[in-house]
Amino acid sequence: MKVRFMTPEEYVSMPWKNGGGTTRELMVQLDQAGQWLWRISVADVRSSGPFSIFPNYDRSLSLLSGKGMKLGKATGDVIINKNFQPITFLGEENIYAELIEGEITDFNVFWKRDHFIVEVSYLDKRQSNSLLLQCKKNDSFFVFDLDSHYSHLITPEYENDSTMIKFNAPLLLVKIIDISGH
């Protein structure tokens, strides 16, 4: 497996156009036209407001810190107030986020739904401190250390490649499964 290591100093920080927050882009994969295939980021959300619309993308959001937020959706409200428990929704949904008792920080994954299936999971070192990662040639794993905020992108060098990771901090693990056939 190949590993790309990133430190918090390397993340690209972008203020939101509406002034309601800041996004730190941890990792992105672009297509030949420069459009996102997938993107992983952390956002500091300072005020309530509407989510941006991303047609043809699925999204996952996990609370990292703060009291949480209520997502107002056409299908009903969703309360996010437990850390590290991802929720998934369509990028084209009209969603209004209402903060619960102040600012939050969240972990976000966007992916083109016709190219990828993405699974986000929380790994607590109290349950185990090692994990066998297995994936096919075009799949990837993204590992985010919740203590240091360092990250690793792990990609296979061979078909059905695997590696064992050991960790001493809680992690968010993103498995990116390529279904595009490329």
C-alpha positions as CSV (number, residue, x, y, z in Angstrom):
1,M,0.0,0.0,0.0
2,K,1.1,3.6,-0.6
3,V,0.6,6.1,2.1
4,R,0.4,9.9,1.8
5,F,0.8,11.7,5.1
6,M,-0.6,15.2,5.8
7,T,-0.2,17.5,8.7
8,P,-2.7,20.3,9.8
9,E,-0.3,22.9,8.4
10,E,-0.7,21.5,4.9
11,Y,-4.5,21.7,4.9
12,V,-6.0,24.4,2.7
13,S,-8.3,26.8,4.6
14,M,-11.2,28.6,2.9
15,P,-13.6,31.1,4.5
16,W,-17.2,30.6,3.4
17,K,-18.8,33.0,1.0
18,N,-21.6,33.8,3.4
19,G,-19.1,34.4,6.3
20,G,-20.7,31.7,8.5
21,G,-17.7,29.5,8.8
22,T,-14.4,28.2,7.5
23,T,-13.5,24.9,5.7
24,R,-10.1,23.2,5.9
25,E,-9.7,20.8,3.0
26,L,-7.9,17.7,4.2
27,M,-7.8,15.8,0.9
28,V,-9.4,16.0,-2.5
29,Q,-9.5,13.9,-5.7
30,L,-10.3,15.8,-8.9
31,D,-11.4,14.6,-12.3
32,Q,-9.6,15.7,-15.5
33,A,-11.8,18.8,-15.7
34,G,-10.9,19.8,-12.2
35,Q,-14.2,18.9,-10.6
36,W,-14.3,17.0,-7.3
37,L,-14.6,13.3,-7.4
38,W,-14.5,13.3,-3.7
39,R,-13.4,15.7,-1.0
40,I,-12.7,15.4,2.8
41,S,-12.8,18.5,5.0
42,V,-13.2,19.8,8.5
43,A,-15.5,22.9,8.9
44,D,-15.7,25.4,11.7
45,V,-19.4,26.5,11.7
46,R,-19.9,29.9,13.4
47,S,-23.5,30.6,12.5
48,S,-26.8,28.9,11.4
49,G,-27.6,28.9,7.7
50,P,-28.4,27.0,4.6
51,F,-26.2,24.2,3.3
52,S,-24.6,24.7,-0.2
53,I,-26.3,22.5,-2.9
54,F,-24.1,19.8,-4.6
55,P,-26.2,18.0,-7.2
56,N,-25.0,14.4,-8.0
57,Y,-23.0,14.1,-4.8
58,D,-23.7,12.3,-1.6
59,R,-22.4,13.8,1.7
60,S,-21.5,12.6,5.1
61,L,-21.2,14.8,8.2
62,S,-19.8,13.9,11.7
63,L,-19.8,16.3,14.7
64,L,-16.3,16.7,16.1
65,S,-16.9,19.4,18.8
66,G,-19.6,21.6,20.1
67,K,-23.2,21.0,21.1
68,G,-24.5,20.1,17.7
69,M,-27.0,21.3,15.1
70,K,-30.4,20.6,13.8
71,L,-30.7,20.0,10.1
72,G,-34.0,21.1,8.7
73,K,-34.9,18.9,5.8
74,A,-38.0,18.4,3.7
75,T,-38.2,14.8,5.0
76,G,-38.0,16.0,8.6
77,D,-35.5,17.4,11.0
78,V,-32.3,15.6,12.0
79,I,-30.5,16.4,15.3
80,I,-26.7,15.9,15.2
81,N,-25.5,16.1,18.8
82,K,-23.3,13.0,19.3
83,N,-19.6,13.2,18.3
84,F,-18.2,11.0,15.6
85,Q,-21.6,9.5,14.5
86,P,-21.8,10.2,10.7
87,I,-25.0,11.0,9.0
88,T,-25.4,10.7,5.2
89,F,-27.6,12.8,2.9
90,L,-28.0,13.9,-0.7
91,G,-26.0,16.9,-1.9
92,E,-29.0,18.4,-3.7
93,E,-31.2,18.4,-0.6
94,N,-32.3,21.8,0.7
95,I,-31.0,21.9,4.2
96,Y,-31.0,24.6,6.8
97,A,-28.5,24.1,9.7
98,E,-29.5,25.6,13.1
99,L,-26.7,25.5,15.6
100,I,-27.5,24.3,19.1
101,E,-25.8,26.5,21.7
102,G,-22.9,27.9,19.7
103,E,-20.2,27.1,17.2
104,I,-19.3,23.5,16.1
105,T,-16.6,21.7,14.2
106,D,-17.6,18.9,11.8
107,F,-16.0,16.4,9.5
108,N,-17.3,16.3,6.0
109,V,-17.0,13.9,3.1
110,F,-18.5,14.6,-0.4
111,W,-18.4,12.1,-3.2
112,K,-19.9,11.7,-6.7
113,R,-22.5,9.0,-6.2
114,D,-22.1,7.5,-9.7
115,H,-18.3,7.0,-9.0
116,F,-18.0,5.9,-5.4
117,I,-19.6,4.4,-2.3
118,V,-18.2,5.9,0.9
119,E,-18.3,4.5,4.4
120,V,-17.3,6.7,7.4
121,S,-16.7,5.0,10.7
122,Y,-15.3,5.9,14.1
123,L,-12.6,3.8,15.7
124,D,-12.0,4.1,19.4
125,K,-8.6,2.9,20.7
126,R,-10.3,1.4,23.7
127,Q,-12.0,-1.2,21.5
128,S,-8.9,-2.1,19.5
129,N,-5.6,-0.4,18.5
130,S,-5.1,-2.2,15.2
131,L,-7.1,-2.7,12.0
132,L,-6.5,-4.7,8.9
133,L,-7.3,-2.6,5.8
134,Q,-8.1,-4.4,2.6
135,C,-9.1,-2.9,-0.7
136,K,-9.1,-3.3,-4.5
137,K,-6.8,-1.4,-6.8
138,N,-8.9,1.8,-7.3
139,D,-10.2,2.0,-3.7
140,S,-8.7,4.1,-0.9
141,F,-8.7,4.6,2.8
142,F,-8.5,8.0,4.5
143,V,-7.5,8.0,8.2
144,F,-8.0,11.1,10.3
145,D,-6.4,11.1,13.8
146,L,-8.9,12.9,16.1
147,D,-6.1,13.9,18.6
148,S,-3.4,15.3,16.3
149,H,-5.5,16.0,13.3
150,Y,-2.9,14.4,11.1
151,S,-4.3,12.3,8.2
152,H,-3.2,9.5,5.9
153,L,-4.5,8.6,2.5
154,I,-3.8,4.9,1.9
155,T,-4.1,3.5,-1.6
156,P,-3.3,0.0,-2.9
157,E,-0.4,-0.8,-5.1
158,Y,-1.9,-4.2,-6.2
159,E,-5.3,-5.7,-6.7
160,N,-6.7,-6.9,-3.4
161,D,-3.9,-5.2,-1.4
162,S,-3.9,-5.0,2.4
163,T,-2.0,-3.5,5.3
164,M,-2.3,-3.4,9.1
165,I,-2.6,-0.1,10.8
166,K,-1.9,0.5,14.5
167,F,-3.2,3.5,16.3
168,N,-3.1,5.1,19.8
169,A,-5.7,7.8,19.2
170,P,-9.3,7.7,18.2
171,L,-9.8,7.8,14.4
172,L,-12.3,8.6,11.7
173,L,-11.8,6.1,8.9
174,V,-13.2,6.8,5.4
175,K,-13.3,3.9,3.0
176,I,-13.7,5.1,-0.6
177,I,-14.9,2.3,-2.9
178,D,-14.6,3.0,-6.7
179,I,-17.7,1.8,-8.6
180,S,-17.0,3.7,-11.8
181,G,-15.1,0.9,-13.5
182,H,-12.1,3.0,-14.3
